[in-house]
Amino acid sequence: MTTSSKAPDQLSQEVRTLVRTSNHHFSHFPKRPMVIKRRGADTGSGFQEMINRTNEAYERLGRACITRKAIPGKYIVDKSEKQRGLRLPASSSSTTPERLPVGSMARGHTPSNPVDWRRFVPESKGEPDYGGVLAPDGRGIFYDAKTTRREVLDFDNLHQHQIEFLERTAGCGAIAGFLVEFSLHRSVYFLPIQVLLRWRVESRRKSLPYNLFLTSLTPAPSGKGMMIFDYLAAIETQEATYGRDFGLFKIA
């Protein structure tokens, strides 16, 4: 190992010269914009987080109180796990108990699934993800959040028990449907349950194309602050165009 015999001032001057030379060299390269990746933005969890923030903004503004529903259910432990315990190896002597080292105790207990040995069983499958009321008249709203990276929304992604629940609530005057994100187009639409039911009857397709949303429904405009997108404004525009029961909606 060698040490430098140069004075500190001389070393500092050389460092400053090297920095200026490097900056001049890299200045000839074109500058590229910084790309910020949002983790989970194209997944269901990321979409739900944006909805949660938007709903918090609605409540602060006094426009609505909409919350994400917790799935009621219970955890079930298998019989094999209930009966499993710490089994110690038998001692060679029946009179004098043998002292068991700590390492042997750790080896004596080998769980079958150390990550999670419980099963969560939902008790209710009818209610969608979100529900609440709108101000000032207290009108109910219920919807399930769906996100897709494709150009269609498949019927396989829509559960029948949710469709039946949304149909019943819409029959009582509530706003009911699906809040759909097309991640490739960075757009969000509210699909009323009335439109979905009519499409399933009048169309032979087993999916809803993006073009139907683009030409017939209203995209949620961008919001401000915590409000990521204003889907309630899109719902108001759609009901003003087609009526609350969407009787004026025509499928092309």
Helices and strands as residue ranges (DSSP letters): H 8-26, H 44-61, E 64-68, E 73-77, H 79-83, H 102-108, E 118-122, E 130-134, E 139-148, E 152-154, G 155-157, H 160-171, E 175-182, E 187-192, H 193-202, E 207-209, H 210-216, H 231-242
